Amino acid sequence: MAGTSLRRRRSGGHSGKALRQGGAVIEQMPWRIPRNTDRPTEPLTEEGVAAIHDGAMRILEEIGIEFLNDEAVAILKQAGCTVDGHTVRMGRDFVMEMLAKAPSSFAITPRNPDRRVTIGDGHMLFINVSSPPNYWDLHSGKVPGTRAQCRDLLKLTQYFNCIHIAGGYPVEPVDVHPSVRHLDVLFDKLTLTDKVAHAYSLGRERVEDVMEMVRIAGGLSHDEFEAAPRMYTNINSTSPLKHDIPMLDGWMRCVRRGQAVVVTPFTLAGAMAPVTMAGAVAQSLAEALCAIALAQYIRPGAPCVLGTFTSNVDMKSGAPAFGTPEYMRATQMTGQMARFYGLPLRASGSCAANVPDGQAMWETSNALWSAVQAGAHMVYHAAGWLEGGLIASPEKFIMDCEMLQQIQRYFDPALVATTPDDIALEAIREVGSDGHFFGCAHTQERYATAFYQPFLSDWRNYESWSLDGASWTVERAHRVFKEIVNGFEAPPMEEDIREELEAFVERRKAEGGAPTDF
Amino acid sequence: MAGTSLRRRRSGGHSGKALRQGGAVIEQMPWRIPRNTDRPTEPLTEEGVAAIHDGAMRILEEIGIEFLNDEAVAILKQAGCTVDGHTVRMGRDFVMEMLAKAPSSFAITPRNPDRRVTIGDGHMLFINVSSPPNYWDLHSGKVPGTRAQCRDLLKLTQYFNCIHIAGGYPVEPVDVHPSVRHLDVLFDKLTLTDKVAHAYSLGRERVEDVMEMVRIAGGLSHDEFEAAPRMYTNINSTSPLKHDIPMLDGWMRCVRRGQAVVVTPFTLAGAMAPVTMAGAVAQSLAEALCAIALAQYIRPGAPCVLGTFTSNVDMKSGAPAFGTPEYMRATQMTGQMARFYGLPLRASGSCAANVPDGQAMWETSNALWSAVQAGAHMVYHAAGWLEGGLIASPEKFIMDCEMLQQIQRYFDPALVATTPDDIALEAIREVGSDGHFFGCAHTQERYATAFYQPFLSDWRNYESWSLDGASWTVERAHRVFKEIVNGFEAPPMEEDIREELEAFVERRKAEGGAPTDF
């Protein structure tokens, strides 16, 4: 086949603009939000759904959740919940009444409105790895994260069209002081990417600063910023059964200003949750739903997402495991429950592997396919995560993007179309039993777009591959990483907006940034 | 947790016997046939199923299939099909009447009746890689296959409880002359394994010799051998639209003697089949269903399996691609059609990667999960395949078995159970918001079997893993391979049976084995 002309043809059309903007290092798929057309995998019977719901409700009614944030406790008390110190118990009627106010889908619009995403409604959004304190690449090995590495990973986040949201810090830049880290990273994120941004709920100043920076980057008035979601936060409960002060503070701040909120209990069965998966899921739901109930009480209709991060520990060592069979089933069960509650679902790509090897891929593939099967709408850590979240890796990021593009292509309705043109009876008749389909018109008219074209897989035979250096996947990924970063062009930003952002960062640094207690 | 005692406990019980028999190198799951409890992923609407069915039937009715085997043509003519030279056209009424005679499930019993497998009825069986002419391991690189390597891979086939059937030659021993190769490999297979065996349909002598050797190994009379399936063959059509002489010959021989038959068209969209996936599936079905119709006409109720191996080519190079999004959808669509026709389904594990790296794992994982989603009953090449089937690799075999065990565990109903014990409300109450689940009774009673325990994944943190040599998955797999092969103990075989097998091989070698035309 005419490979060269095929490549040329592909870099035109929809993908042309994106490629030119980002530097056409690889032939990637265009920006598009995949829709999950599969019927979800539902391991629970109707009785199973009822049993887990009842378990979650009884946890909230009988055992209660510890809300360490006094303001949240006061609000829930006012709402009629039973308060005992910091322990809040809420009846299922209240919870279900609040959940009924939550939208089943909503949009978030970043500074580039073309990057607007809808959360829910069958969409499936992929988000970069977030929050690892360490970095690994093929040359450096494992090292503490730096701002330079964080910038590189933000460039990958922007470059890949299959990454739809710029989530948390793709690696923690531990060379930047925590008091001003959010200012530097958000400046980098808002200038290097134009996708939806995120604020860590780690104290009032950080959340407020990020909201202000997102507002400035979008060229928005305060009213415009608050009129519809422009960004989001993600909080984790402190399992078992606890929500801490700053997370709830950030949660409530975002809710009040109309921004989106995701709550993701990190419930490792056998450690912070029961050893049985249904128990771990029930506890996770209880921890998440009470936060969503709080949000809906504060602002009915607040855009909320139910997150799942239920996995298991290694019973030999206590180490967390990811992408396991148990993890897959927990994700699918939580998907069923999210549909029961009418809430959008967040899941994750994840693995326990220390390097981007075979184990990393089967664990991540398991995690990603369970997100598909669960009908997850947001997939955190979809690219770049290693060592149970302790390492961010650019090679892993690139390898994961190859898998994400395949999932996106998997959802293309063309693959399962059954029109007469697809059944191709006349082509089959024309070729007969002695011919070949390469040459027939039916093939010639379709070959350029008929199949998924990987950017990282090497489909050459062993000998060609060997003559060309016999590169293993991780080595090819390293080269792609370097090429993307070296050729990266940031998305456009108006000069006055950039200056306003710079001035904000400078002022807030002069004021000392966010307080730190160490 | 008490890791050591946990390991000891696990090697007792069900798995104990298998471990002692095979040498307890690793802690693997016990022999068990997984049941696929998931609702299949069905990308086709009812109209889509009807459209593909109609396409397949029109291929058979209007275009016809070339049957190069004169005997098969004569039989089909007698059955009322329209014959024009070697081209056979058959009406949908005849095809559907014949398919209605085929069982939706059946058993095959090998020499060890404990290794009996049921094909169909929700079971999911995994089969070793079959037929690559080359071998790759971490030390040898790619080399032509030998009998010694073939024996090593047969040892892995026997050792792993997650491999249920000993399919074709796990690597072609090209150091054994083709005239006697089937005698040597079948002797090795029948002495090194006690699982269901397979005969290549590559000429009368080979099929008859293998049937005879399986009969001898099972200690069966001729009548006993023919009373129920003891082995099977797998044939491939010569796509497009052709069945060759020896494949049909072997097909009919096995059918007449009551053995199981699998027909698997190898339809690469864009090459031997239409570039559109529905067209490739329709053509594949036509090629398979006419062989099954022939089998049912010869022997109503013959145990038949519908195989799928529909993938796509790389449109740049023409190279076959595997585990692609298109491959996944074709597998799922064929699964829907298999249920429509009431036939058991064979799918495959596969990849285009040249070495067991990241690409190998994401492609194989895609292929295996699509087999799950399709409701496939037999999964060929489930362990050990590389380079589009041109390489068999022991490391890849071991890595794939880790994935297969996870799929097996994924189907364990315990993972999604929702009894009050699973919801664990009292444990959650007991631990409260300040405790930990490690210590509670609910965990202690269950931790030994609560979670899947991998034998190859390394879940230690980076530093522990690094201090212990920083082995990547493929290196760990190589070590496991060597340990298994070195410690291998063959399953028991009565001495007189072994002698009878040896005598048969000796006699057939003296007679010249099978004729070769080169």
Interface residues (C-beta under 8 A of the other chain):
Chain A: M1 G3 L6 R7 T37 D38 R39 T41 E42 P43 L44 T45 E47 G48 A51 I52 D54 G55 R58 I59 E62 I63 I65 E66 T87 N134 W136 K142 P240 L241 K242 A269 G270 A271 M272 A273 P274 V275 T276 M277 A278 G279 A282 Q283 N312 V313 D314 M315 K316 S317 G318 A319 A321 T324 P325 E326 M328 R329 M333 A352 A353 N354 V355 P356 D357 G358 Q359 A360 M361 W362 E363 S365 N366 W369 E387 G388 L390 I391 M399 E402 M403 Q406 I407 R409 Y410 D412 L415 V416 A417 T418 T419 P420 D421 D422 I423 A424 L425 A427 I428 R429 V431 G432 S433 D434 G435 H436 F437 F438 H442 T443 R446 Y447 A448 A450 F451 Y452 Q453 L456 S457 D458 W459 R460 N461 Y462 W465 S466 A470 W472 T473 V474 A477
Chain B: M1 G3 L6 R7 T37 D38 R39 T41 E42 P43 L44 T45 E47 G48 A51 I52 D54 G55 R58 I59 E62 I63 I65 E66 T87 N134 W136 K142 P240 L241 K242 A269 G270 A271 M272 A273 P274 V275 T276 M277 A278 G279 A282 Q283 N312 V313 D314 M315 K316 S317 G318 A319 A321 T324 P325 E326 M328 R329 M333 A352 A353 N354 V355 P356 D357 G358 Q359 A360 M361 W362 E363 S365 N366 W369 E387 L390 I391 M399 E402 M403 Q406 I407 R409 Y410 D412 L415 V416 A417 T418 T419 P420 D421 D422 I423 A424 L425 A427 I428 R429 V431 G432 S433 D434 G435 H436 F437 F438 H442 T443 R446 Y447 A448 A450 F451 Y452 Q453 L456 S457 D458 W459 R460 N461 Y462 W465 S466 A470 W472 T473 V474 A477
